[in-house]
C-alpha cells in the first residue's frame, strides 16, 4: 500500500466531527486583539490538495490567519469554511486539522512513538489503530528507526519530522505549518523543504497552509502564494505568475529582488499583449496592454533576466553606468545607475568583467518585464 493509500484508508479512521473535504475559505475574516485590528477583512480560498504559502513581514497577519483557521483565535467578523462547511464555531479538535509550529512542541519525557500517538490517544483511538498509524506516519517522514528515542536524542530537523508525523497521525484534511523550519540552520532547512515537497507528492489530497518568512521556501513549495501587509492581502496568485508578473510594488519587492524603473507609456506595441515605454532616452517593449499612453508606471525586471549580450529574444536595451561589481563564485552581481534609479544585474559568466564607471548596455526580453502602478495595493 502506498503512503497516500495508507493515509486515506477510511476503515481505520478516528472520526472527528470535522467538515468533509479539505478546501479552506476565508469569507471577509477579520481578527482583533483588545480592539486593535490585526487582520483586516480577508477573503481567500485555498483549493483542496493545494499548498498555499502565506508570506509577509512581521505583524502582517499571516500567523493570525492561520490560527483563525485552527480555531485558536475567534474572528471579530466573517466566516471560515472547511470543505464547504462553516467551521467558524467549531472547536479546534472538531475541524479535522493539524498544526506544526516552529518550536517542535514535542513532549520531552515521551519517546518519539509516544509523541506521535498523543493526538490519537486524546481522540480515544484503539491500541491497534494507534500502533498502525504511528508506524505509517513515521514511515512517511522517514523516522521509523527513531521511534524509541527521546526528543533530546534527535537533531532539530529530526524533531520537526516527528512533529509532522504527529500531525499526520490524526489524518488531518488540512495541515497548518507555522514557520516550521525557521529554527533550523540553512542546510537542514533546505533538506526539510525537500521533505515537505515529497510529503505532498505522496499525499496529494492533503491541503497545506504554509506560513513562512522565507521567500525561497514559498517559491519552492507553494502552488500559490498570498502576500500580506499590515493585516491586508496585498497580492495572491500562482507562484510563477506572481513572481514574474507582480501586481504591485510591494509584491515585486517582497518576493525576490526586483528592479523597479520609472517609465512613461508610449502606446501599444505591434505584438498583442505588449506595450512600448520610454525610460530616459531609451524605448523598450514590455508585457502589458491595459496602460494608457502618457501614463507613468514602474517597469519591473528581475536582476537575473538582464544580460550583457543581446539576441533576437533579448531585443530590449538600456544603458547604465556601472557603480559596483561583486564577484561571488559562479555569479557576479553588478550594480549600475540609470539617472537616479539603481539597476541590479546577476550575471553567470563574465570572462572579462567590466570596471566601475564603465557605460554598459543591458539587454532583456520584452516578456521578462512588466508594468506596475507606483503605489502598493491589491
C-alpha positions as MATLAB code, in Angstrom:
seq = 'XXXXXXXXXXXXXXXXXXXXXXXXXXXXXXXXXXXXXXXXXXXXXXXXXXXXXXXXXXXXXXXXXXXXXXXXXXXXXXXXXXXXXXXXXXXXXXXXXXXXXXXXXXXXXXXXXXXXXXXXXXXXXXXXXXXXXXXXXXXXXXXXXXXXXXXXXXXXXXXXXXXXXXXXXXXXXXXXXXXXXXXXXXXXXXXXXXXXXXXXXXXXXXXXXXXXXXXXXXXXXXXXXXXXXXXXXXXXXXXXXXXXXXXXXXXXXXXXXXXXXXXXXXXXXXXXXXXXXXXXXXXXXXXXXXXXXXXXXXXXXXXXXXXXXXXXXXXXXXXXXXXXXXXXXXXXXXXXXXXXXXXXXXXXXXXXXXXXXXXXXXXXXXXXXXXXXXXXXX';
ca = [
       0.000    0.000    0.000;
       1.309    3.429   -0.929;
       1.725    6.204    1.620;
      -1.234    8.025    0.096;
      -3.429    4.924    0.233;
      -2.475    4.233    3.822;
      -3.116    7.820    4.787;
      -6.618    7.831    3.335;
      -7.808    4.383    4.448;
     -11.330    5.025    5.714;
     -11.820    1.841    7.664;
      -9.420    2.762   10.458;
     -10.339    6.445   10.748;
     -10.785    8.141   14.079;
     -13.966   10.066   13.429;
     -13.599   13.701   14.420;
     -16.691   15.800   13.836;
     -14.934   17.576   11.026;
     -16.342   19.050    7.846;
     -15.984   16.878    4.767;
     -13.437   17.888    2.161;
     -10.221   19.828    2.596;
     -10.550   23.216    0.925;
     -10.382   26.315    3.121;
     -12.253   29.577    2.511;
     -11.832   32.887    4.337;
     -15.001   34.920    3.872;
     -14.290   38.512    4.990;
     -12.479   37.240    8.094;
     -11.092   39.871   10.447;
      -9.374   39.430   13.821;
      -8.877   41.995   16.584;
      -6.928   41.818   19.839;
      -8.190   44.166   22.576;
      -9.789   46.387   20.000;
      -6.751   46.544   17.705;
      -7.462   45.026   14.285;
      -4.568   42.751   13.260;
      -6.264   41.021   10.337;
      -8.491   43.150    8.130;
     -11.373   41.507    6.250;
      -9.693   38.678    4.348;
     -11.400   36.849    1.505;
      -9.363   33.990    0.075;
      -9.889   30.378   -0.963;
      -7.376   27.533   -0.671;
      -8.240   24.689   -3.033;
      -8.348   21.092   -1.828;
      -4.943   19.453   -2.265;
      -3.164   22.782   -2.739;
      -0.124   24.191   -0.966;
      -0.723   27.869   -0.326;
       2.097   29.834    1.265;
       1.322   32.973    3.230;
       4.251   35.366    3.425;
       4.730   38.894    4.643;
       6.737   40.949    7.141;
       6.313   40.550   10.888;
       2.931   41.812   12.006;
       1.326   41.348    8.588;
      -1.345   38.977    9.934;
      -0.230   35.691    8.372;
       0.062   33.690   11.601;
      -3.170   35.236   12.884;
      -4.951   33.999    9.741;
      -3.541   30.513   10.321;
      -4.605   30.491   13.970;
      -8.091   31.582   12.953;
      -8.353   28.534   10.690;
      -7.093   26.328   13.512;
      -9.714   27.742   15.884;
      -7.201   29.234   18.315;
      -8.462   32.784   17.756;
     -12.028   33.903   17.214;
     -12.739   36.109   14.178;
     -14.230   39.500   15.005;
     -16.201   39.191   11.777;
     -16.547   36.895    8.781;
     -16.739   33.132    8.432;
     -14.263   30.306    7.859;
     -15.290   27.331    5.727;
     -13.540   23.972    5.574;
     -14.645   21.660    2.816;
     -17.576   23.988    2.116;
     -18.921   23.692    5.681;
     -18.939   26.616    8.100;
     -16.321   25.782   10.739;
     -16.185   29.197   12.438;
     -17.897   27.986   15.601;
     -16.316   24.518   15.771;
     -13.679   23.866   18.457;
     -10.183   23.086   17.167;
     -10.490   19.346   17.820;
     -13.519   19.089   15.535;
     -12.105   20.846   12.478;
     -10.137   17.927   11.038;
      -6.910   19.945   11.085;
      -3.387   19.511   12.392;
      -0.806   22.198   13.087;
       3.004   22.203   13.241;
       4.821   25.181   14.772;
       8.430   26.331   14.676;
       9.492   25.129   18.124;
       8.511   21.464   17.526;
       6.352   21.341   20.720;
       7.333   17.731   21.436;
       6.893   16.298   24.927;
      10.456   15.822   26.236;
       9.522   12.959   28.583;
       7.882   10.916   25.795;
       9.601    8.773   23.218;
       9.096    9.505   19.530;
       6.367    6.887   19.141;
       4.531    8.253   22.199;
       4.679   11.795   20.836;
       3.234   10.674   17.521;
       0.499    8.715   19.289;
      -0.548   11.584   21.549;
      -3.284   13.038   19.364;
      -4.753    9.629   18.649;
      -4.920    8.770   22.337;
      -6.629   12.086   23.044;
      -9.281   11.110   20.484;
      -9.831    7.720   22.125;
      -8.371    5.596   19.341;
      -7.844    1.883   19.956;
      -4.438    0.383   20.658;
      -4.157   -1.451   17.311;
      -5.128    1.641   15.335;
      -2.630    3.777   17.249;
       0.188    1.324   16.555;
      -0.668    1.214   12.858;
      -0.982    4.970   12.494;
       2.275    5.644   14.366;
       4.135    3.194   12.150;
       2.657    4.651    8.939;
       3.256    8.280    9.923;
       6.857    7.711   10.948;
       7.474    5.846    7.698;
       6.081    8.730    5.657;
       8.557   11.182    7.232;
      11.459    8.705    7.249;
      11.746    8.388   11.039;
      10.772    4.753   11.626;
      14.164    3.805   13.047;
      13.952    6.517   15.726;
      10.658    5.505   17.344;
      12.239    4.611   20.697;
      14.331    7.747   21.073;
      13.549   10.813   23.169;
      13.401   14.276   21.544;
      16.684   15.299   23.193;
      18.400   12.488   21.257;
      17.330   13.927   17.889;
      18.584   16.772   15.723;
      16.388   19.796   15.066;
      15.411   18.509   11.644;
      14.546   15.094   13.050;
      12.416   16.653   15.781;
      10.485   18.633   13.189;
       9.878   15.433   11.204;
       8.423   13.877   14.340;
       6.169   16.901   14.816;
       4.922   16.473   11.241;
       4.404   12.730   11.806;
       2.328   13.516   14.899;
       0.199   15.865   12.811;
      -0.270   13.267   10.068;
      -1.221   10.503   12.501;
      -4.659   12.015   13.131;
      -5.383   12.043    9.387;
      -5.973   15.795    9.001;
      -7.773   17.154    5.993;
      -5.722   20.333    6.275;
      -2.159   20.664    7.564;
      -1.218   24.058    9.010;
       2.516   24.831    9.074;
       3.520   27.938   11.031;
       7.153   28.829   10.267;
       8.041   25.148   10.762;
      11.651   25.452    9.583;
      12.707   28.857   10.938;
      14.529   27.370   13.950;
      16.731   25.163   11.755;
      20.080   26.041   10.196;
      20.237   26.717    6.474;
      21.418   23.266    5.326;
      18.831   21.367    7.378;
      16.146   23.831    6.292;
      16.853   23.113    2.625;
      16.620   19.381    3.283;
      13.335   19.819    5.143;
      11.865   21.853    2.281;
      12.548   18.845    0.064;
      10.905   16.597    2.667;
       7.735   18.706    2.741;
       7.619   18.694   -1.073;
       7.979   14.898   -1.103;
       5.312   14.603    1.587;
       2.820   16.495   -0.541;
       3.710   14.395   -3.586;
       2.941   11.271   -1.529;
      -0.269   12.796   -0.118;
      -1.683   14.881   -2.988;
      -5.131   15.280   -1.390;
      -3.695   16.953    1.707;
      -4.290   20.713    1.759;
      -1.381   22.662    3.254;
      -1.378   26.263    4.511;
       2.248   27.229    4.971;
       3.222   30.407    6.831;
       6.829   31.434    6.295;
       9.065   34.497    6.216;
      11.432   32.711    3.833;
      10.656   33.625    0.225;
      12.701   30.738   -1.177;
      10.627   28.227    0.804;
       7.438   29.732   -0.580;
       8.740   29.752   -4.156;
       9.949   26.149   -3.875;
       6.889   24.608   -2.249;
       3.765   26.603   -2.969;
       1.247   26.181   -5.768;
       0.085   29.701   -4.916;
       1.392   32.476   -2.693;
      -0.570   35.038   -0.685;
       1.376   38.162    0.337;
       0.071   40.033    3.388;
       0.950   43.547    4.512;
      -0.371   45.428    7.543;
      -3.140   42.880    8.057;
      -4.338   43.031    4.445;
      -3.978   40.811    1.404;
      -1.591   42.666   -0.905;
      -1.374   40.036   -3.655;
      -2.250   36.427   -4.364;
      -1.572   34.218   -7.366;
       0.122   31.200   -8.882;
       3.723   31.113   -7.719;
       5.380   31.608  -11.103;
       2.892   34.227  -12.251;
       3.178   36.215   -9.030;
       6.975   36.188   -9.247;
       7.187   37.116  -12.932;
       4.129   39.416  -13.033;
       3.797   41.060   -9.609;
       0.660   43.222   -9.480;
       2.066   45.968   -7.248;
       5.290   47.404   -5.887;
       5.138   45.661   -2.523;
       4.693   42.233   -4.125;
       7.545   42.893   -6.543;
       9.962   43.970   -3.808;
       8.954   41.430   -1.183;
       9.004   38.315   -3.381;
      12.626   38.301   -4.502;
      14.731   41.168   -5.784;
      13.284   43.388   -8.478;
      14.448   46.368  -10.490;
      11.679   48.969  -10.495;
      12.404   51.701  -13.004;
      10.105   54.690  -13.685;
       8.862   54.767  -17.276;
       6.337   56.612  -19.439;
       3.924   54.555  -21.517;
       4.167   55.343  -25.256;
       1.404   53.069  -26.526;
       0.598   49.539  -27.613;
       3.262   47.601  -29.472;
       2.667   45.666  -32.675;
       2.676   42.358  -30.802;
      -0.530   41.723  -28.877;
      -0.064   41.862  -25.101;
       2.916   44.220  -25.217;
       3.309   47.961  -24.818;
       6.046   50.437  -25.690;
       7.556   52.541  -22.897;
      10.274   55.174  -22.576;
      12.947   55.088  -19.901;
      15.150   58.148  -20.190;
      16.166   58.255  -23.838;
      15.632   54.544  -24.404;
      12.486   52.994  -25.831;
      11.687   49.400  -24.957;
       8.786   46.958  -25.214;
       7.354   45.188  -22.174;
       4.422   42.953  -21.222;
       1.076   44.686  -20.735;
      -1.718   46.119  -22.824;
      -4.028   47.992  -20.448;
      -1.877   51.045  -19.731;
      -2.915   54.320  -21.417;
      -0.382   56.302  -23.429;
       1.294   59.014  -21.383;
       0.734   57.280  -18.038;
       3.633   56.824  -15.648;
       4.406   53.334  -14.427;
       7.195   51.275  -12.903;
       8.892   48.734  -15.130;
       9.676   45.551  -13.183;
      12.514   43.336  -14.409;
      14.335   40.772  -12.276;
      18.171   41.041  -11.953;
      18.757   37.591  -13.439;
      16.805   38.491  -16.602;
      19.298   41.192  -17.606;
      22.387   40.275  -19.625;
      25.333   42.000  -21.252;
      24.661   40.343  -24.611;
      21.629   40.749  -26.819;
      19.936   38.409  -29.280;
      16.628   38.060  -31.104;
      14.766   37.361  -27.875;
      16.595   39.915  -25.737;
      15.740   42.781  -28.039;
      15.406   45.483  -25.366;
      18.477   47.504  -24.484;
      19.101   50.120  -21.806;
      22.340   51.870  -20.893;
      23.609   52.328  -17.353;
      26.808   53.313  -15.566;
      28.437   50.562  -13.528;
      28.803   51.591   -9.886;
      29.685   48.320   -8.109;
      30.797   44.807   -9.023;
      30.714   41.875   -6.604;
      32.132   38.500   -7.631;
      30.516   35.547   -5.818;
      31.915   32.442   -7.431;
      29.649   31.380  -10.287;
      27.639   34.599  -10.067;
      28.710   38.207  -10.445;
      26.443   40.914   -9.024;
      26.518   44.243  -10.824;
      25.040   47.497   -9.535;
      24.511   50.191  -12.158;
      22.748   53.555  -12.323;
      20.238   54.931  -14.812;
      19.856   58.540  -13.738;
      18.532   58.387  -10.183;
      17.478   54.730  -10.477;
      19.546   51.743   -9.435;
      19.788   48.682  -11.684;
      20.876   45.359  -10.224;
      22.092   42.587  -12.502;
      23.082   38.992  -11.770;
      25.494   37.655  -14.416;
      26.503   33.996  -14.674;
      29.548   34.134  -16.970;
      31.829   37.150  -17.183;
      35.216   36.143  -18.638;
      36.182   39.826  -18.910;
      34.468   41.683  -16.070;
      33.754   45.380  -16.669;
      35.202   48.097  -14.434;
      33.476   50.653  -12.224;
      32.477   53.698  -14.216;
      32.001   51.814  -17.494;
      28.931   52.602  -19.572;
      27.230   49.283  -20.269;
      24.298   48.120  -22.344;
      21.981   45.672  -20.624;
      19.612   43.508  -22.646;
      16.367   41.799  -21.715;
      13.376   40.139  -23.325;
      10.058   42.038  -23.576;
       8.352   39.073  -21.903;
      10.678   39.364  -18.886;
       9.450   42.839  -17.934;
       6.028   44.117  -16.905;
       4.455   47.328  -15.685;
       3.026   48.054  -12.261;
       1.478   51.120  -10.705;
       3.525   53.330   -8.414;
       1.572   52.751   -5.233;
       1.332   49.387   -3.370;
      -2.067   47.821   -3.072;
      -4.184   44.859   -4.075;
];
